[in-house]
Amino acid sequence: ARAWRPRSPGSTARPEPAGIVAARALTEEIVSGTTERVDGRRARGERRREEIIAATLRVVERDGVAGVTHRAVAREADVPASSAVYYFKTMDDLLVAALTAASDAYIDQLTALQEPGRDAARAVAGLARVISGAGGEGRARALAERELNLLAARRPALRPVARRWREAVSEVARQQGVDELTVRRFAATADGLCARILLGDEDLTEARVAEILGHALRED
């Protein structure tokens, strides 16, 4: 028998049989098609998840937290009840997702006002605008977010999310270069202003809210 010798670098590789080439091409096509189907299912799943979260917030806005059940949310989202349970196994999962969505909208507004190079005072004015907006068209959503925040006192799973808004407000104060005691006073003031507006304190205009927030920042 002829002894095996390694192929020299300059030698020409033997072409693969046509059957192997065709099989490899078919495998790649199947894998590509499977990936596309998986990506499509993932995108549809994410859309369904967002629809359920939006429906949860609408239920809270209309009926309060007490009205939130998997069945009620599924009915609001016009999906099978099993879908709500599939994406959110427990009520805590559902409520955490809803509070996260509500809080993120407000936090994103504050974050945009804290970009590098922006005047720090504009962040305070922006916060005043966000808070005063809870008394107008944004009242229903602000009320839902407030109720979910208060629920964190009874449901520990919500507490990390509830703290995110307060931390965002505290960061507005830190940008002013004040001490931590003043930061806490500022956050408490903002929280109280939100409550007063939701309770219908009509003299709290955006200008008045900004004035009160500015006073809370004074270290005296």
C-alpha positions as CSV (number, residue, x, y, z in Angstrom):
1,A,0.0,0.0,0.0
2,R,1.1,3.5,-0.7
3,A,2.3,5.4,2.4
4,W,0.3,8.5,3.3
5,R,2.2,11.8,2.7
6,P,0.9,15.2,3.7
7,R,-0.2,17.4,0.8
8,S,2.3,20.0,-0.2
9,P,1.3,23.7,0.2
10,G,1.2,24.2,-3.6
11,S,-0.8,21.1,-4.4
12,T,-4.4,21.4,-5.6
13,A,-7.2,20.3,-3.2
14,R,-9.4,17.6,-4.5
15,P,-12.9,19.1,-5.1
16,E,-15.7,17.9,-2.9
17,P,-18.3,15.6,-4.4
18,A,-21.3,17.4,-5.7
19,G,-23.6,15.6,-3.2
20,I,-21.7,17.0,-0.2
21,V,-21.7,20.5,-1.6
22,A,-25.5,20.3,-2.2
23,A,-26.1,18.9,1.3
24,R,-24.0,21.7,2.9
25,A,-25.9,24.4,0.9
26,L,-29.2,22.8,1.9
27,T,-28.2,22.8,5.6
28,E,-27.2,26.5,5.4
29,E,-30.5,27.3,3.8
30,I,-32.4,25.4,6.5
31,V,-30.4,27.1,9.3
32,S,-30.9,30.5,7.8
33,G,-34.6,29.9,7.4
34,T,-34.9,28.7,11.0
35,T,-33.1,31.8,12.3
36,E,-35.4,34.0,10.4
37,R,-38.4,32.2,11.8
38,V,-37.0,32.4,15.3
39,D,-36.3,36.1,14.9
40,G,-39.9,36.6,13.6
41,R,-41.4,34.8,16.6
42,R,-39.2,36.7,19.0
43,A,-40.3,40.0,17.4
44,R,-44.0,39.0,17.6
45,G,-43.5,37.9,21.2
46,E,-42.0,41.2,22.1
47,R,-44.9,43.1,20.5
48,R,-47.4,40.9,22.4
49,R,-45.6,41.6,25.6
50,E,-45.7,45.3,25.0
51,E,-49.4,45.2,24.2
52,I,-50.0,43.4,27.5
53,I,-48.0,46.0,29.5
54,A,-49.9,48.9,27.8
55,A,-53.1,47.2,28.6
56,T,-52.1,46.8,32.2
57,L,-51.5,50.5,32.5
58,R,-54.9,51.3,30.9
59,V,-56.6,49.0,33.5
60,V,-54.7,50.8,36.3
61,E,-55.7,54.2,34.9
62,R,-59.4,53.2,34.6
63,D,-59.9,50.8,37.6
64,G,-56.9,51.3,39.8
65,V,-54.5,48.5,40.9
66,A,-57.3,46.6,42.4
67,G,-58.7,46.0,38.9
68,V,-55.6,44.3,37.6
69,T,-55.9,40.6,37.1
70,H,-54.4,38.4,34.3
71,R,-57.9,38.0,32.9
72,A,-58.8,41.7,33.0
73,V,-55.5,42.6,31.3
74,A,-55.9,40.0,28.6
75,R,-59.4,41.3,27.9
76,E,-58.1,44.8,27.7
77,A,-55.3,43.7,25.3
78,D,-57.7,41.6,23.3
79,V,-55.5,38.5,23.7
80,P,-56.2,35.1,25.3
81,A,-55.9,34.9,29.1
82,S,-53.2,32.3,28.6
83,S,-51.1,34.9,26.8
84,A,-51.0,37.2,29.8
85,V,-50.0,34.3,32.1
86,Y,-47.4,33.1,29.5
87,Y,-45.5,36.4,29.4
88,F,-46.1,37.3,33.1
89,K,-46.3,34.3,35.3
90,T,-47.3,36.2,38.5
91,M,-49.1,39.4,39.4
92,D,-45.8,40.9,40.6
93,D,-44.2,40.2,37.2
94,L,-47.1,42.1,35.5
95,L,-47.1,45.0,38.0
96,V,-43.3,45.4,37.9
97,A,-43.4,45.6,34.1
98,A,-46.2,48.1,34.2
99,L,-44.4,50.3,36.7
100,T,-41.2,50.1,34.7
101,A,-42.9,51.3,31.6
102,A,-44.6,54.2,33.4
103,S,-41.5,55.3,35.2
104,D,-39.2,55.0,32.2
105,A,-41.3,57.6,30.3
106,Y,-40.7,60.2,33.1
107,I,-37.1,59.2,33.6
108,D,-36.3,59.5,29.9
109,Q,-37.6,63.1,30.0
110,L,-35.3,63.9,32.9
111,T,-32.4,62.1,31.4
112,A,-32.7,64.1,28.2
113,L,-32.5,67.3,30.3
114,Q,-29.2,66.1,32.0
115,E,-27.1,65.6,28.9
116,P,-23.5,66.9,29.1
117,G,-23.2,70.5,28.2
118,R,-26.8,71.4,29.2
119,D,-27.4,74.1,31.8
120,A,-28.1,72.2,35.1
121,A,-30.8,74.7,36.0
122,R,-32.7,73.6,32.9
123,A,-33.1,70.1,34.5
124,V,-35.0,71.7,37.5
125,A,-37.2,73.6,35.1
126,G,-37.8,70.4,33.2
127,L,-38.7,68.5,36.3
128,A,-41.2,71.3,37.2
129,R,-42.7,70.8,33.7
130,V,-43.0,67.0,34.2
131,I,-44.6,67.4,37.7
132,S,-47.0,70.1,36.6
133,G,-48.0,68.0,33.6
134,A,-49.6,65.5,36.0
135,G,-52.4,67.9,36.5
136,G,-53.3,68.1,32.8
137,E,-53.6,65.5,30.0
138,G,-51.0,63.3,31.7
139,R,-53.1,63.0,34.9
140,A,-54.4,59.5,34.2
141,R,-50.9,58.0,33.6
142,A,-49.4,60.0,36.4
143,L,-52.1,58.7,38.8
144,A,-51.4,55.1,37.6
145,E,-47.7,55.5,38.2
146,R,-48.3,57.0,41.6
147,E,-50.6,54.1,42.6
148,L,-48.1,51.5,41.4
149,N,-45.4,53.3,43.4
150,L,-47.4,53.3,46.6
151,L,-48.1,49.6,46.0
152,A,-44.4,49.0,46.5
153,A,-44.9,49.4,50.2
154,R,-46.9,46.1,50.2
155,R,-45.1,44.4,47.3
156,P,-41.3,44.3,47.7
157,A,-40.8,43.2,44.1
158,L,-41.8,46.7,43.0
159,R,-39.5,48.6,45.3
160,P,-36.3,48.6,43.1
161,V,-38.4,50.1,40.2
162,A,-40.1,52.6,42.5
163,R,-36.7,53.9,43.7
164,R,-35.5,54.6,40.1
165,W,-37.8,57.7,39.7
166,R,-36.7,59.1,43.1
167,E,-33.0,58.5,42.2
168,A,-33.5,60.3,38.9
169,V,-35.0,63.3,40.7
170,S,-32.2,63.2,43.2
171,E,-29.7,63.3,40.4
172,V,-31.3,66.6,39.2
173,A,-30.4,68.1,42.7
174,R,-26.9,66.6,42.7
175,Q,-26.2,68.5,39.4
176,Q,-26.6,71.7,41.4
177,G,-23.7,70.8,43.6
178,V,-25.6,70.6,46.8
179,D,-25.0,68.3,49.8
180,E,-26.9,65.0,50.3
181,L,-29.2,66.4,52.9
182,T,-30.4,69.0,50.4
183,V,-30.7,66.3,47.8
184,R,-33.0,64.4,50.0
185,R,-35.1,67.5,50.8
186,F,-35.4,68.2,47.1
187,A,-36.6,64.6,46.3
188,A,-39.1,64.8,49.1
189,T,-40.3,68.1,47.9
190,A,-40.8,66.9,44.4
191,D,-42.7,63.8,45.7
192,G,-45.0,66.0,47.7
193,L,-45.6,68.3,44.8
194,C,-46.6,65.3,42.7
195,A,-49.1,64.2,45.3
196,R,-50.6,67.8,45.7
197,I,-51.2,68.1,42.0
198,L,-52.8,64.7,41.8
199,L,-55.1,65.7,44.7
200,G,-56.2,68.7,42.6
201,D,-54.2,71.6,44.0
202,E,-55.0,74.0,41.2
203,D,-52.6,76.8,42.3
204,L,-49.6,74.7,41.5
205,T,-48.7,76.0,38.1
206,E,-45.4,75.1,36.4
207,A,-43.9,78.4,37.5
208,R,-45.0,77.8,41.1
209,V,-43.6,74.2,41.1
210,A,-40.3,75.5,39.7
211,E,-40.2,78.2,42.4
212,I,-40.8,75.6,45.2
213,L,-38.2,73.3,43.8
214,G,-35.7,76.1,43.7
215,H,-36.3,77.0,47.3
216,A,-35.7,73.3,48.3
217,L,-32.2,73.6,46.8
218,R,-31.2,76.4,49.0
219,E,-28.7,75.3,51.7
220,D,-29.8,77.6,54.5
